[in-house]
Amino acid sequence: MEVIDRKKSPSINEIKKAEIIRAAEFRLRNNIPVYHINAGTQDLVKIELLSPAGMWQQPSPLVGSAASAMLQEGTSKRSSKEIAEMVDYYGAFLETNITHDFASVGIYSLNKHLHEVLPIVEEIISDSVFGQNEWDVYLGNKKQSFIVNEKKVSFVSRKKFAELLFGNEHPYGHNVSEKDFDELKKADAYNFYKQTYTSKDTIIVASGNVTDATLKLIEKHFGGMNSGDKIQHAKPADIKAAKGEHYIEKKDALQSAIRIGKILFTKQHPDYPVMLVLNTIFGGYFGSRLMANIREDKGYTYGIGSAMVSFSNAGYFTISTEVGADVTKDAVKEIYFELNKIQTEKISDSELALVRNYMLGTFLRSIDGPFALADRFKGIHFNNLDYNYYERYVETIRSITAEKLMNLANKYWKKEEMIELVVGKK
Amino acid sequence: MRHLSNLQFTNEKNFMSLQFQKFTLDNGLRVIYHEDKSTPLVCMNILYDVGARDEDSNRTGFAHLFEHLMFGGSVNIPSYDEPLQRVGGENNAFTSNDITNYYLTVPTANLETAFWLESDRMLSLAFSEKSFEVQRNVVIEEFKQRYLNQPYGDIWLLMRPMVYKVHPYLWDTIGKDISHIAEAKMEDVKAFFKKFYCPNNAIMVLAGNTTLEEVKRLAEKWFAPIPKGPDNKRNLPAEPEQKEFRSLTVEREVPFNAIYQTYRMCSRKDKEFYAVDLLSDILSDGNSSRLYNELVKNKKMFSELSAYADDSMDKGMFVISGKVLDGFTLEQAEKAIAEELDKLKMEKVQEKELQKVQNKIEATLEFSEMNIMNKALNFAIAELLGDADYVNHEAEKYLAVTTEQIQQQAKQIFRKENCSTLYYLAKNN
């Protein structure tokens, strides 16, 4: 047996290749684009319809999520139970979701059953009826689960922080309350559904073992779909960011939720990839400075992190954690200590080299498999970017300097511009 | 769990025939390799056959605390995370009542770093006082974040001791009480390591883009020199059959009343498991399921209602839990659940209903094969159950279940004297 030196690490090999499989475009006869990615080893596909029906487009709070949920609740031909039974019977998975910028209807299916389940997707996006009974059940249960969530400091802080960042009138910033549930109208949700889901702005993303037969089926079920012109949405309110410190007291809280951050910019900004590297070092991975200090050195928390968040129309930076109530002030102090440190001390070559390789490895994981590749496509499409973004991103990881990182930490993360929120006890 | 992450394991089993090779080192470490050339990565999954059930009843929460300490540096390497991240790797871990599982993915070119790191911490830990101190605090914060500072967060701390009287499933992985963590001693940590963290108590799976030769070479180089540990004969007290209905009522600062019913059931190893798992799907898998349609949708009695079958290695729990809507009492809720369960006892389910849940499982197994981490974990658990090749026979076992077997399990499980119920009341209600 060879003698080994366990103190010495094996050679570290740089990750040289990180090639992304790009989506190809195919137009249906109604000119709706189908972006398709043929990858993976299993004979299955995911087909997603993405429509301009997210939080950004909704006319009033909760309308988008209600419309999305009601898609599974029955059409003029089938009850919600029949829809679910059919989808289950063919071993498929039907998902309806909304994000800040769009709504999605997705079906995961084995290829051999796709022709059985795709008609259901067609039916629900064009012929959902929003029955009264289904609506009452949905709304009642949704409200109840909201009331439960309101007991969680993490939930309350996430909502409040969005309000502080964007303002309560802004589509990304509205702080949902029980009143919004009481004022939600079925007709509004239905009209929103009718306008948006089959509109000209809808796109389709198909990933997995996508063959000609798959595309033909998509053409058959969605090529005739069209309900008219591009939608004109009302101009959303301007961003009204708050300033300074905010505090919501929760008596009996064992932990406080802390959020600190500020409005920044979207993925389109030339400095965005650099900020992703900076954020990774600061609070974006398990070995980050915030984790190393506040969890691994002080033991104040189970987890702490920071993120650069980019929606289609705005972006922000945030630090978030839940810490023992008795150490809330100390944790806030340590967060600012780390912020100051990254602004005043140059990042070492060793730390930067580590983060470079870590981020390249993470990038490899993020493009592994057809569904991951579909997510990367959506990540650029909804920011009006093309695949060059990912080339720029990888190039930035490889070439960014410690000087540039420190400059941008000073430029974009000024302490006096940060909004600070504590929910719990101080 | 070591930390929260985006990695989601669907706890499902595989269907299509997956190729694998298996070999055992002289020190007893079992190694399984599954090749997948479609990924640029390799996943290394090491399962240690130790969980919360192996703890001393006066030192609970220890297996999980130990999972945290496994990241505090090993005998020759001061930091586990740093070198792994430096080669583009990522890791996490979780502890259950049965097992402790560590997994990582790494770009193929840097696979040896994974062998270096994992073998050194199997050899010995650094046992640093500082890391011990800090991780004790981290786990205490985890206890608060996940169990105490959440509405309904303490149900398992209440439920388990009601269901189990002698078997160590009577405590949760986080432990009976924060004080057990706070009072943990370094000598306990060392003894725990010596006993359980040895090659003959572990199963290592490599899944991804490399070769069998490379796996063999690296396993021999890094793991073969680790000495074999003691043979652990697990000898846990069997939980006697439950013969009386048990219940507990608590009042908490929560907005709504809730009910939690636990019925004793078979273990993951028993042949009946597949019928029981399908029974839970018939009751509550998605919008076409019985409980959802009857009690959420039609009677509008619950805002949420679910049923699931535990997949524990010893005799487990079949759990039905629901949040009750205002206007209904817990007695009414309980009666409505009983009516649904009675239907399953009195009448066989329709063939088509059974086929639906079978088809769904079959597809779920196929979808779970898209991910090397899922595949690696599934192999490790199958090997623990007796044979890694079980991953290739899960689907057929589900497909062989009959409507008679479902009915028989319903009759066996849903008996009042087999049930423990937690009435969780909202204060001021």
Interface residues (C-beta under 8 A of the other chain):
Chain A: M1 E2 I4 R6 K7 S9 P10 S11 I12 N13 I15 K17 A18 A39 G40 T41 Q42 L44 Q72 S80 K81 I83 A84 E85 V87 D88 Y89 Y90 G91 A92 F93 Y108 S109 L110 N133 E134 D136 V137 G140 N141 Q144 S145 I147 V148 E150 K151 K152 V153 D252 A253 L254 Q255 Y285 F286 G287 R295 E296 D297 K298 G299 Y300 T301 Y302 G303 E322 V323 G324 A353 L354 V355 N357 Y358 L360 G361 T362 L364 R365 D368 G369 P370 F371
Chain B: H3 L4 M16 D36 S38 T39 P40 L41 V75 N76 I77 D81 E82 P83 Q85 R86 V87 G88 G89 E90 T105 V106 P107 A109 N110 E112 T113 F115 W116 S119 D120 L123 E133 V134 Q135 R136 N137 V138 I140 E141 E142 K144 Q145 R146 L148 N149 Q150 P151 Y152 E220 K221 W222 A224 P225 E253 V254 P255 F256 D285 G286 N287 S288 N293 V296 K297 K300 S303 E304 K323 L325 K352 Q355 K356 V357 N359 K360 E362 A363 T364 E366 F367 E369 M370 N371
